[in-house]
Amino acid sequence: MDSALLVARRWCSGQIIDDRPALAHAVRVAVTIGVHQPIAAPQIIAAALLHDAPEFAPPDLDLDRFLSTEYGPEVRRLIRGMQFEHDALDRDEPTIPDPDDVNLILLSTADKVVALTSLLRRAHLSGDTAAFFTTRTPLLNLLTHFSKCRRAAIGAVPASMTADLGKVLDALGTATAVARRRQAARS
């Protein structure tokens, strides 16, 4: 796990996620998993620390080989699973991880808890929450998808984690209400 943190630190250097250093995001995802599942396998924590590796790893690196050699095939599989989910969101074709893939849905759910909590924090810090979300139509369109992800995670991840995702989704629902009404009025 220490090795994964060192690699994440190197690859995330200078990168930003959620208006903060990318390493902070990776560490928060790992910590979220540890909070909700204190006996999480080291491979899950390593995958959490490195889950954005496809975006940040050196382009000349054979990432699959590196991940499999250094951390094992499960870490490589989880990171590629997260990449698939992120790429699908970018294409506006969101997917939900298979609830039977407990490790991937745990990692995916933790990532959503961290990312959406950070988004909500940034919205509140902006001083105008409605304006913040009014300019983020793609996010508004994904709120239903994130709720489906939460429902899919129930029973597959610790109940406390789905409860935390539910809380942040409820807070986002409230925070985005004005922006969603504006969006509906334009339609």
Secondary structure, 3 states (H helix, E strand, C coil): CHHHHHHHHHHHCCCEECCEEHHHHHHHHHHHHHHHCCCCCHHHHHHHHHCCHHHHCCCCCCHHHHHHHHHCHHHHHHHHHHHHHHHHHHCCCCCCCCCCCHHHHHHHHHHHHHHHHHHHHHHHHCCCHHHHHHCCHHHHHHHHHHHHHHHHHECCECHHHHHHHHHHHHHHHHHCHHHHHHHHHHC
